[in-house]
């Protein structure tokens, strides 16, 4: 009986730590991908705006706002899980 108790305590502590680590890794991936895409979009828009000298092109940055909303939904509501297509 004593060995069973030790095994259960070990199992609960290790599984909880691995589950927390996996969740953090999933969240880090979800946030990292969205940040990388956000930076890419803003750099591309700014580069095109400088080349064409057309400040109205910043209107395309509103799409980045939608990306931010989707990121908040994915991280907060879906715990970093990506949508299945």
DRENVEXGU-799827 format. One record per residue (C-alpha): residue number from 1; residue in one letter; chain; x, y, z. Coordinates in pm, 1 decimal. Layout:
N
+-----+----+----+----------+----------+----------+
|   i | aa | ch |     east |    north |       up |
+-----+----+----+----------+----------+----------+
| NUM |  a |  A |        X |        Y |        Z |
...
+-----+----+----+----------+----------+----------+
***
This chain:
85
+-----+----+----+----------+----------+----------+
|   i | aa | ch |     east |    north |       up |
+-----+----+----+----------+----------+----------+
|   1 |  x |  A |      0.0 |      0.0 |      0.0 |
|   2 |  x |  A |    286.9 |    235.6 |     81.8 |
|   3 |  x |  A |    436.1 |    194.7 |   -267.6 |
|   4 |  x |  A |    101.4 |    269.3 |   -425.7 |
|   5 |  x |  A |     76.7 |    598.2 |   -236.8 |
|   6 |  x |  A |    425.5 |    703.7 |   -342.0 |
|   7 |  x |  A |    352.2 |    609.3 |   -702.7 |
|   8 |  x |  A |     27.0 |    807.9 |   -704.0 |
|   9 |  x |  A |    194.4 |   1115.6 |   -557.3 |
|  10 |  x |  A |    479.0 |   1088.4 |   -809.4 |
|  11 |  x |  A |    232.5 |   1037.7 |  -1095.7 |
|  12 |  x |  A |     23.4 |   1340.8 |   -998.0 |
|  13 |  x |  A |    325.3 |   1569.5 |   -954.5 |
|  14 |  x |  A |    500.2 |   1462.5 |  -1276.0 |
|  15 |  x |  A |    187.9 |   1460.1 |  -1492.6 |
|  16 |  x |  A |     83.0 |   1800.1 |  -1365.5 |
|  17 |  x |  A |    429.0 |   1943.9 |  -1438.9 |
|  18 |  x |  A |    435.8 |   1792.4 |  -1788.2 |
|  19 |  x |  A |     83.5 |   1914.6 |  -1860.4 |
|  20 |  x |  A |    174.2 |   2267.0 |  -1751.9 |
|  21 |  x |  A |    490.6 |   2260.0 |  -1961.7 |
|  22 |  x |  A |    301.6 |   2137.5 |  -2268.2 |
|  23 |  x |  A |     37.3 |   2407.6 |  -2224.4 |
|  24 |  x |  A |    302.6 |   2678.4 |  -2191.8 |
|  25 |  x |  A |    479.0 |   2550.9 |  -2501.5 |
|  26 |  x |  A |    153.5 |   2553.4 |  -2698.3 |
|  27 |  x |  A |     76.5 |   2907.5 |  -2584.6 |
|  28 |  x |  A |    430.3 |   3023.6 |  -2667.9 |
|  29 |  x |  A |    400.0 |   2878.9 |  -3018.4 |
|  30 |  x |  A |     61.3 |   3042.6 |  -3074.5 |
|  31 |  x |  A |    183.6 |   3382.7 |  -2955.9 |
|  32 |  x |  A |    517.2 |   3356.3 |  -3139.3 |
|  33 |  x |  A |    361.7 |   3274.5 |  -3475.6 |
|  34 |  x |  A |    115.2 |   3560.8 |  -3448.5 |
|  35 |  x |  A |    383.4 |   3808.9 |  -3344.0 |
|  36 |  x |  A |    605.6 |   3704.8 |  -3633.3 |
|  37 |  x |  A |    318.1 |   3749.2 |  -3878.7 |
|  38 |  x |  A |    226.7 |   4084.5 |  -3723.2 |
|  39 |  x |  A |    581.6 |   4217.1 |  -3764.7 |
|  40 |  x |  A |    594.6 |   4086.1 |  -4122.3 |
|  41 |  x |  A |    267.5 |   4258.6 |  -4213.6 |
|  42 |  x |  A |    365.6 |   4592.0 |  -4063.0 |
|  43 |  x |  A |    710.1 |   4587.2 |  -4225.8 |
|  44 |  x |  A |    562.1 |   4499.8 |  -4565.2 |
|  45 |  x |  A |    299.9 |   4775.2 |  -4541.9 |
|  46 |  x |  A |    554.8 |   5033.6 |  -4432.4 |
|  47 |  x |  A |    797.4 |   4934.2 |  -4709.1 |
|  48 |  x |  A |    530.5 |   4962.3 |  -4979.4 |
|  49 |  x |  A |    414.8 |   5293.9 |  -4833.2 |
|  50 |  x |  A |    769.2 |   5434.9 |  -4849.8 |
|  51 |  x |  A |    827.7 |   5312.2 |  -5205.5 |
|  52 |  x |  A |    497.1 |   5439.4 |  -5344.5 |
|  53 |  x |  A |    484.5 |   5747.6 |  -5117.6 |
|  54 |  x |  A |    117.8 |   5678.8 |  -5050.0 |
|  55 |  x |  A |     23.7 |   5720.1 |  -4680.2 |
|  56 |  x |  A |   -326.4 |   5583.3 |  -4741.1 |
|  57 |  x |  A |   -177.8 |   5234.2 |  -4764.2 |
|  58 |  x |  A |   -171.9 |   5221.0 |  -4384.7 |
|  59 |  x |  A |   -541.8 |   5132.3 |  -4412.5 |
|  60 |  x |  A |   -422.4 |   4777.8 |  -4482.3 |
|  61 |  x |  A |   -293.8 |   4768.5 |  -4127.5 |
|  62 |  x |  A |   -655.8 |   4729.7 |  -4015.7 |
|  63 |  x |  A |   -617.3 |   4366.9 |  -4119.9 |
|  64 |  x |  A |   -354.3 |   4337.7 |  -3848.4 |
|  65 |  x |  A |   -622.7 |   4439.2 |  -3599.2 |
|  66 |  x |  A |   -828.7 |   4138.6 |  -3709.3 |
|  67 |  x |  A |   -520.5 |   3922.4 |  -3664.8 |
|  68 |  x |  A |   -481.0 |   4054.9 |  -3310.8 |
|  69 |  x |  A |   -844.9 |   3974.5 |  -3231.1 |
|  70 |  x |  A |   -802.9 |   3622.3 |  -3368.2 |
|  71 |  x |  A |   -486.5 |   3581.8 |  -3162.8 |
|  72 |  x |  A |   -663.5 |   3687.4 |  -2845.3 |
|  73 |  x |  A |   -939.8 |   3438.4 |  -2921.8 |
|  74 |  x |  A |   -692.8 |   3157.4 |  -2991.8 |
|  75 |  x |  A |   -481.2 |   3218.6 |  -2682.7 |
|  76 |  x |  A |   -753.5 |   3299.4 |  -2428.6 |
|  77 |  x |  A |  -1050.0 |   3093.4 |  -2542.8 |
|  78 |  x |  A |   -882.6 |   2799.5 |  -2717.0 |
|  79 |  x |  A |   -572.6 |   2772.5 |  -2493.1 |
|  80 |  x |  A |   -335.3 |   2819.1 |  -2787.5 |
|  81 |  x |  A |   -484.4 |   2543.8 |  -3000.6 |
|  82 |  x |  A |   -493.4 |   2616.1 |  -3369.9 |
|  83 |  x |  A |   -808.2 |   2582.8 |  -3576.3 |
|  84 |  x |  A |   -852.0 |   2257.4 |  -3764.7 |
|  85 |  x |  A |   -911.5 |   2316.2 |  -4134.3 |
+-----+----+----+----------+----------+----------+
***
